[in-house]
Every structure is written in C-alpha cells, then in structure tokens.
Amino acid sequence: MIKDIKNIILDLGGVLLSINPVLTVNAISTLTGLSEFDIKREMNSNKIFHWFETGQCSDDEFRRYICRLAGRSLNFREIDDG
C-alpha cells in the first residue's frame, strides 16, 4: 500500500545501478540460444523489456518471458545471474 512506502530512490543516469545494454543482450542471447540480432529485434518490438525496466511487470513475468524466448524451461537463478 502507498502509506507503507517510506522511501523512493530514483536512479537517474545510472548513478546507483549501471546497466550495460550490450552485456544484457549478450546474456539473454547466451541463455536463449538466439542471436544478438534477434534479441535486439525482440527488445525493440516487445514492450515487456520496457515494462520490466519500469517496474510494470514482475520479475517472474519477465523470467517466464525469457523461458518462452528460449523455447525451454530455464532455472530462474540462471536468468537472474545472466
């Protein structure tokens, strides 16, 4: 609930958390077996990546989507470590 929220941290410009898009594409490519080109195309055409980045979908929803991309079940820990 909103009244339970005590702090909100905004990380504008990657000060607290620096995410390297190239490494992200690499990791998803390795996990799914799809080419980096295919991953980039998927990232540009599917809103789930944006939704995940902005907190509009849960970690589990995103993990299940990566499994669908891979066409197989993946250990969620593998996805998190990627």
C-alpha positions in Angstrom: 0.0 0.0 0.0 1.1 3.5 -0.7 1.0 4.5 3.0 3.5 1.7 3.7 6.1 3.3 1.4 8.8 5.1 3.4 11.4 5.9 0.7 11.6 6.1 -3.0 15.0 6.1 -4.7 15.4 7.4 -8.2 18.4 6.4 -10.2 18.6 9.0 -12.9 21.6 8.5 -15.1 22.7 5.2 -13.7 24.4 6.6 -10.6 23.4 3.7 -8.3 22.9 1.0 -10.8 24.8 0.9 -14.1 23.3 -1.4 -16.7 25.2 -2.2 -19.8 22.8 -2.9 -22.6 25.4 -4.8 -24.6 26.0 -7.2 -21.7 22.3 -7.6 -21.3 21.8 -8.6 -24.9 24.8 -10.9 -24.6 23.4 -12.7 -21.5 19.9 -13.1 -23.0 21.4 -14.4 -26.2 23.5 -17.0 -24.3 20.5 -18.1 -22.2 18.1 -18.4 -25.1 20.4 -19.6 -27.9 19.1 -16.7 -30.1 21.4 -14.4 -32.0 22.2 -11.0 -30.6 20.5 -9.5 -33.6 17.3 -11.5 -32.8 17.5 -10.3 -29.1 17.9 -6.7 -30.1 14.9 -7.0 -32.5 12.9 -8.6 -29.8 13.8 -5.8 -27.3 12.7 -3.2 -29.8 9.4 -4.9 -30.8 8.2 -6.3 -27.4 7.1 -4.0 -24.7 7.9 -6.4 -21.9 11.5 -5.2 -21.8 10.3 -1.7 -21.2 7.7 -2.8 -18.7 10.3 -4.7 -16.8 12.7 -1.8 -16.7 9.9 0.5 -15.4 8.5 -1.9 -12.9 5.3 -2.6 -14.8 5.9 -6.4 -14.9 7.2 -8.6 -12.1 10.5 -10.4 -12.1 8.6 -13.7 -12.5 6.7 -12.5 -15.5 10.0 -11.4 -17.1 11.7 -14.7 -16.3 8.8 -16.6 -17.9 9.1 -14.5 -21.0 12.8 -15.3 -21.3 11.9 -19.0 -21.0 9.4 -18.6 -23.8 12.1 -16.9 -25.9 14.4 -19.9 -25.2 11.7 -22.4 -26.0 12.5 -24.3 -22.9 12.4 -24.1 -19.1 15.3 -22.3 -17.6 16.3 -22.1 -13.9 15.2 -18.7 -12.7 18.6 -18.4 -11.0 20.3 -18.7 -14.4 18.2 -15.9 -15.7 19.0 -13.7 -12.6 22.7 -14.4 -12.9 22.7 -13.6 -16.6 
